[in-house]
Amino acid sequence: MRKQILFLFAALVFMGGCSLAPNYTQPKAPIPNEWPQGAAYEDTRDMPGTPTASELKWEDFFTDKQLQKIIEMALSNNRDLRLAALNVERVRALYGIQRAELFPSVNAVGSGSKQRVPADLSSTGKSIIKEEYGVNLGISSWEIDFFGRIRSLKDQALQEYLVTEQARRSSQILLISEVARVYLTLAADRENLKLTQSTLETQQAAYVLIQRRYDVGLASELDLRRAQTPVDKARGDVARYTQMVAQDQNALNLLAGSPVPKEILPVNMSGVTPLKEIFPGLSSEALLSRPDIVAAEHRLKGAYAYIGAARAAFFPRISLTTTVGTASSELSGLFGSGSAVWSFVPRITMPIFDARTWAALRVSKAEQKIILTQYEKAIQVAFREVADALAVRGTMDQQVSAQQSVVNAVAETYRLSNKRYTKGIDSYLSVLDAQRSLYSSKQGLTSLRLAKLVSQVRLYTVLGGGS
């Protein structure tokens, strides 16, 4: 009966524990409510029916089937993502340890001793053999969390666990985005490699033609040397892009965690399926659901809980040690009538003076202000990243269109220059200039097409991605 009353009393004290942590309210985001507007931005208000990044699964945004297979490989095999997941498990276990501090630890202890007492120490004046046996079930030094110290530390551990979970989400989004970026870069470099190989063949054919004209006296040595220059340059570009393609494949293999089969690698930019258009949302509050922002907020909540633990250090700590069991001088009488034993040892520790508690409270408040500032800065950085990505998206189509017009014009210039040279109307220098301009403009077009796709991936990333 005493045991039941004791545990009932302890349970009531435990349930009645309070928390001294300050009440948390979400800080106001230090950014404008709407996305930037202007010549560099599309009017995001005129995009009805377009899903937001958070509404899209990555499979719906990255519609290229080959890219999807590589992303699936990365999600299964990438070591950085695996480490992030293992860190989540570790912190979750640490939270379990801290949470367990709220509950008593019950132990069963069996003991036995046998000793010889000499005659000069014995109460009977004769040496005796003393035996003692016991079995106890009890609670050892259980702190009753009346002022919420342990509860606050538990809440802080929970927030740390949630931080690591959001960090894992961020790692996954960044991994998916980086795989897509390297995949697209490989496609662009392969296209440039094909362009340089085609240019080299054209330049070599032109050089052979001028060599024949030079041999029969129809072309000068100056024209021959001028024709040799683009051949050598194209040979160097072929070697450079061959190297870049190999490095892109190495980077893709590392991200995927294993060698990527050649049949699912991109051939060129034209073979890549366009990405899904996404909508940033009407309000910048969409940023508050970005994993790194959510993680920063969990960190801030943990700082509030730490203040509660620091405040609770100024109040008494109540701990309890209690046991119930049986004891006897003979092993056979251990569970006999009248062998029951029990103990009840409450203890209260009242802090009188400890300068460390005041310093700890000041540290906890300063830490809360630091994390609040970091949280606000994270929101501002996120807003800037999205604004930059929107500015790129709003102008990229115009850049690609203008560059395509340049390619068309230069291609026609090259055709006319070559025609005038073969008829002897103009020098080969005009042909060389037109060739150089055409080659450079085609490379520029490939770079802009790559930049457009990468900017879409970037916008998906800075908006927080999808599930």
C-alpha positions in Angstrom: 0.0 0.0 0.0 2.8 2.4 0.9 4.4 1.6 -2.5 1.3 2.5 -4.3 0.9 5.8 -2.4 4.5 6.6 -3.1 4.3 6.1 -6.8 1.0 7.9 -7.0 2.6 10.9 -5.3 5.6 10.8 -7.6 3.3 10.6 -10.7 1.3 13.6 -9.5 4.4 15.7 -8.9 5.8 14.6 -12.3 2.6 15.5 -14.2 2.4 18.8 -12.4 5.8 20.0 -13.5 6.0 23.4 -15.2 8.2 24.9 -17.8 10.1 28.1 -17.4 11.0 28.5 -21.1 9.7 31.7 -22.7 6.7 31.3 -25.0 7.8 31.0 -28.6 6.2 33.2 -31.3 7.4 33.1 -34.9 9.4 36.2 -35.7 8.2 38.5 -38.5 10.1 37.8 -41.7 12.5 40.7 -42.5 11.7 40.6 -46.3 9.0 42.2 -48.6 5.7 40.3 -48.8 5.9 40.1 -52.6 8.6 39.1 -55.1 10.4 41.8 -57.0 8.8 43.3 -60.0 10.4 45.1 -63.0 11.8 44.7 -66.4 14.0 41.7 -65.4 11.1 39.7 -63.9 8.2 37.9 -65.2 4.9 38.9 -63.7 4.4 36.0 -61.3 0.7 37.0 -60.8 0.0 36.0 -64.4 0.9 32.3 -64.0 -2.4 30.6 -63.1 -2.4 26.8 -63.1 1.4 26.6 -62.8 2.4 24.5 -59.7 4.8 25.8 -57.0 8.0 24.0 -56.2 6.7 22.5 -53.0 3.7 21.0 -54.9 6.0 19.2 -57.4 7.7 15.9 -56.8 11.2 15.9 -58.2 10.1 13.2 -60.8 7.5 15.7 -62.1 10.0 18.6 -62.4 12.8 16.6 -63.9 10.9 15.0 -66.7 13.9 13.5 -68.6 13.7 9.7 -68.1 17.5 9.2 -68.3 18.1 11.9 -65.7 15.4 10.4 -63.4 17.3 7.1 -63.4 20.6 8.8 -62.5 18.8 10.7 -59.7 17.4 7.5 -58.3 20.9 6.0 -58.3 22.2 9.0 -56.4 19.4 8.9 -53.8 20.2 5.2 -53.2 24.0 5.3 -53.3 25.3 8.8 -52.6 27.5 8.7 -49.5 26.9 12.3 -48.4 23.2 11.8 -48.4 23.7 8.5 -46.5 25.8 10.4 -43.9 23.0 12.9 -43.5 20.4 10.2 -42.9 22.7 8.4 -40.4 23.2 11.7 -38.6 19.4 12.0 -38.2 19.3 8.5 -36.7 22.1 9.5 -34.2 20.4 12.7 -33.1 17.1 10.9 -32.8 18.7 8.4 -30.5 20.2 11.2 -28.4 16.8 12.8 -28.1 15.5 9.4 -26.8 18.2 9.4 -24.2 17.3 12.9 -23.1 13.6 12.2 -23.1 14.2 9.1 -20.9 15.5 11.4 -18.1 11.9 12.3 -17.4 11.1 8.8 -16.3 12.5 6.8 -13.3 15.0 4.1 -13.9 13.8 1.0 -12.1 16.4 -1.7 -11.2 16.3 -5.1 -9.6 19.3 -5.9 -7.4 20.2 -9.2 -5.8 23.0 -9.3 -3.3 24.6 -11.8 -0.9 27.5 -11.6 1.5 29.3 -13.9 3.9 32.1 -13.0 6.2 33.9 -14.1 9.3 33.9 -11.8 12.3 36.8 -12.3 14.7 36.1 -12.9 18.4 37.5 -9.5 19.5 35.0 -7.7 17.2 32.1 -10.0 17.9 29.4 -9.0 20.3 29.3 -12.5 21.7 33.1 -12.7 22.3 33.4 -15.6 19.9 34.2 -15.6 16.2 31.1 -16.0 14.1 30.2 -16.4 10.4 27.9 -13.6 9.3 25.6 -14.1 6.3 23.3 -11.6 4.6 21.1 -12.0 1.5 18.8 -9.5 -0.1 16.6 -8.8 -3.2 15.5 -5.2 -3.9 13.5 -3.4 -6.6 13.9 0.3 -6.6 14.4 3.7 -8.1 17.8 5.4 -7.8 18.3 9.2 -7.7 15.3 10.0 -9.9 15.0 13.8 -10.3 11.4 14.9 -10.2 11.2 17.6 -12.9 9.0 20.0 -10.9 10.4 23.2 -12.5 10.8 21.8 -16.1 14.7 21.7 -16.3 14.7 18.2 -17.8 11.6 18.9 -19.9 13.3 22.0 -21.4 16.5 20.0 -22.2 14.2 17.3 -23.8 12.6 20.0 -25.9 15.9 21.3 -27.0 17.1 17.8 -28.0 13.8 17.4 -30.0 14.5 20.6 -31.9 18.1 19.5 -32.6 16.6 16.3 -34.0 14.2 18.2 -36.2 17.1 20.4 -37.4 19.0 17.3 -38.6 15.9 16.1 -40.4 15.6 19.3 -42.3 19.3 19.2 -43.0 18.7 15.8 -44.6 16.0 17.3 -46.7 18.3 20.1 -47.8 21.0 17.6 -48.6 18.6 15.6 -50.8 17.4 18.7 -52.7 20.9 19.9 -53.2 22.0 16.4 -54.4 19.1 16.1 -56.9 19.9 19.6 -58.2 23.6 19.0 -58.5 23.0 15.7 -60.4 20.7 17.6 -62.8 23.3 20.4 -63.2 26.2 18.0 -64.0 23.9 16.0 -66.3 23.0 19.1 -68.3 26.6 20.3 -68.3 27.7 16.9 -69.7 25.0 17.3 -72.4 26.3 20.8 -73.3 30.0 19.7 -73.3 29.2 16.8 -75.5 27.4 19.1 -77.9 30.4 21.5 -77.9 32.7 18.5 -78.5 30.6 17.5 -81.5 30.7 21.1 -82.7 34.5 21.3 -82.4 34.9 18.0 -84.2 32.7 19.2 -87.0 34.6 22.5 -87.1 37.9 20.7 -87.2 36.8 18.6 -90.2 35.6 21.7 -92.0 38.8 23.6 -91.3 41.0 20.6 -92.4 39.0 20.4 -95.6 39.5 24.1 -96.2 43.2 23.8 -95.4 43.6 21.0 -97.9 41.8 23.0 -100.6 44.0 26.1 -100.0 47.1 23.9 -99.9 46.2 22.6 -103.4 45.6 26.2 -104.6 48.9 27.3 -103.1 50.7 24.4 -104.9 49.4 25.6 -108.3 50.0 29.3 -107.5 46.4 30.3 -107.0 46.7 31.1 -103.3 49.4 33.0 -101.3 51.4 31.6 -98.5 49.6 34.1 -96.2 46.3 32.4 -97.0 47.8 29.0 -96.3 49.1 30.1 -92.9 45.8 31.8 -92.1 44.0 28.5 -92.9 46.3 26.5 -90.7 45.6 28.6 -87.6 41.9 27.6 -87.1 42.8 24.0 -87.7 45.3 24.0 -84.8 42.9 25.9 -82.6 40.1 23.4 -83.4 42.4 20.5 -82.5 43.1 22.1 -79.1 39.4 22.7 -78.5 38.6 19.0 -79.3 41.2 17.9 -76.7 39.8 20.5 -74.2 36.2 19.4 -74.6 37.2 15.7 -74.6 38.8 16.4 -71.2 35.7 18.3 -69.9 33.3 15.5 -71.0 35.5 12.9 -69.1 35.5 15.1 -66.0 31.7 15.6 -66.2 31.2 11.8 -66.3 33.6 11.4 -63.3 31.5 14.0 -61.3 28.3 12.3 -62.3 29.6 8.9 -61.2 30.6 10.4 -57.8 27.2 11.9 -57.2 25.4 8.8 -58.3 27.6 6.7 -55.9 28.4 4.2 -58.7 29.4 4.2 -62.4 26.5 5.5 -64.5 25.7 3.2 -67.5 26.7 4.8 -70.8 23.3 4.2 -72.3 21.6 6.7 -69.9 24.1 9.5 -70.4 23.0 12.5 -72.5 24.1 12.7 -76.1 23.5 16.5 -76.6 21.4 19.4 -75.4 18.7 18.7 -78.0 18.0 15.2 -76.5 17.3 16.5 -73.0 13.6 16.7 -72.2 12.6 20.3 -71.1 12.0 20.9 -67.4 8.7 21.6 -65.9 7.8 25.3 -65.4 7.3 26.2 -61.7 5.6 29.1 -60.0 7.3 30.9 -57.0 4.0 31.7 -55.4 2.2 35.0 -54.9 3.8 35.7 -51.6 7.4 35.5 -50.3 6.1 33.6 -47.3 6.6 30.4 -49.3 10.3 30.7 -48.3 9.4 29.9 -44.7 8.8 26.3 -45.7 12.3 25.9 -47.3 14.2 23.2 -45.4 17.1 25.4 -44.3 14.7 28.1 -43.0 12.7 25.5 -41.2 15.9 24.1 -39.7 16.9 27.7 -38.5 13.5 28.1 -36.9 13.9 24.7 -35.0 17.3 25.9 -33.9 15.6 29.1 -32.5 12.9 27.1 -30.7 15.7 25.0 -29.2 17.3 28.2 -27.9 14.1 29.2 -26.2 14.0 25.7 -24.5 17.6 26.2 -23.4 16.6 29.5 -21.6 14.0 27.5 -19.7 16.6 25.0 -18.6 18.9 27.8 -17.5 16.1 29.5 -15.5 15.2 26.2 -13.8 18.8 26.0 -12.4 17.8 28.7 -9.9 15.1 26.5 -8.3 15.4 23.5 -6.0 16.1 20.1 -7.5 14.1 17.3 -5.9 15.3 13.7 -6.3 14.0 10.4 -5.0 15.6 7.1 -4.1 13.3 4.3 -3.0 13.5 0.5 -2.8 11.3 -2.3 -1.7 12.4 -5.9 -1.3 13.4 -8.7 1.1 16.4 -9.5 3.2 17.5 -12.4 5.4 20.5 -13.8 7.1 19.8 -17.1 5.4 19.3 -17.8 1.8 16.4 -20.2 2.5 14.6 -17.5 4.5 14.9 -14.8 1.9 11.2 -14.9 0.9 9.9 -16.0 4.3 7.4 -14.1 6.5 8.7 -10.9 8.0 11.7 -10.5 5.7 10.2 -7.5 3.8 12.3 -4.3 3.7 11.8 -0.8 2.2 13.4 2.6 2.1 12.2 6.0 1.0 14.9 8.7 0.6 13.7 12.0 -0.9 16.3 14.7 -1.3 16.1 18.4 -2.1 19.0 20.6 -3.3 18.5 24.3 -2.8 20.9 26.5 -4.8 22.2 29.4 -2.5 25.0 31.0 -4.5 26.6 29.7 -7.8 27.8 32.4 -10.2 27.8 29.8 -13.0 24.0 29.7 -13.0 23.7 33.5 -13.7 26.4 33.2 -16.4 24.6 30.3 -18.0 21.4 32.3 -18.1 23.1 35.2 -19.8 24.7 32.8 -22.3 21.3 31.2 -23.1 19.8 34.6 -23.8 22.7 35.7 -25.9 22.5 32.4 -27.8 18.8 33.0 -28.5 19.6 36.5 -29.9 22.4 35.1 -32.1 20.2 32.3 -33.5 17.3 34.8 -34.1 19.7 37.0 -36.1 20.9 33.9 -38.1 17.3 32.9 -38.7 16.5 36.4 -40.1 19.6 36.5 -42.2 18.8 33.0 -43.6 15.4 34.4 -44.8 17.0 37.4 -46.4 19.6 35.3 -48.2 16.9 33.0 -49.4 14.9 35.9 -50.7 17.9 37.3 -52.6 18.6 33.8 -54.1 15.0 33.5 -55.3 15.0 37.1 -56.7 18.2 36.4 -58.6 16.8 33.2 -60.0 13.6 35.0 -61.1 15.7 37.7 -62.7 17.6 35.1 -64.7 14.4 33.3 -65.8 12.8 36.6 -66.8 15.6 37.5 -69.2 17.0 34.2 -70.4 14.5 33.6 -73.2 15.4 36.9 -74.7 19.1 36.2 -74.5 18.7 32.8 -76.2 16.5 34.3 -78.9 19.0 37.1 -79.6 21.9 34.6 -79.7 20.0 32.3 -82.1 19.5 35.3 -84.4 23.2 36.1 -84.2 24.0 32.4 -85.2 21.7 32.7 -88.2 23.2 36.0 -89.3 26.8 34.8 -88.9 26.1 31.5 -90.7 24.8 33.5 -93.7 27.8 35.8 -93.5 30.1 32.7 -93.6 28.2 31.3 -96.7 28.5 34.6 -98.6 32.2 35.1 -97.6 33.1 31.6 -98.7 31.3 32.2 -102.0 33.1 35.5 -102.7 36.5 33.9 -101.9 35.9 30.9 -104.3 35.1 33.4 -107.0 38.2 35.5 -106.3 36.3 38.6 -105.2 37.5 38.7 -101.6 40.5 37.4 -99.6 40.5 34.4 -97.3 40.7 36.7 -94.3 37.0 37.4 -94.6 36.2 33.7 -94.6 38.4 33.2 -91.5 36.6 35.9 -89.7 33.2 34.5 -90.6 34.2 31.0 -89.6 35.6 32.2 -86.2 32.4 34.2 -85.5 30.2 31.3 -86.4 32.1 28.9 -84.2 32.0 31.3 -81.3 28.4 32.2 -81.7 27.3 28.5 -81.8 29.3 27.9 -78.6 27.6 30.9 -77.0 24.2 29.6 -78.0 24.9 26.2 -76.4 26.1 28.0 -73.2 23.0 30.1 -73.0 20.7 27.1 -73.5 22.6 25.4 -70.7 22.3 28.5 -68.5 18.6 28.6 -69.1 18.1 25.0 -68.0 20.5 25.4 -65.0 18.6 28.5 -64.0 15.4 26.5 -63.9 17.1 23.9 -61.7 18.4 26.8 -59.5 15.0 28.2 -59.1 13.6 24.8 -58.1 16.4 24.5 -55.5 16.1 28.0 -53.9 12.4 27.6 -53.6 12.9 24.5 -51.5 12.3 21.8 -54.0 9.6 19.2 -53.7 9.2 15.9 -51.9 
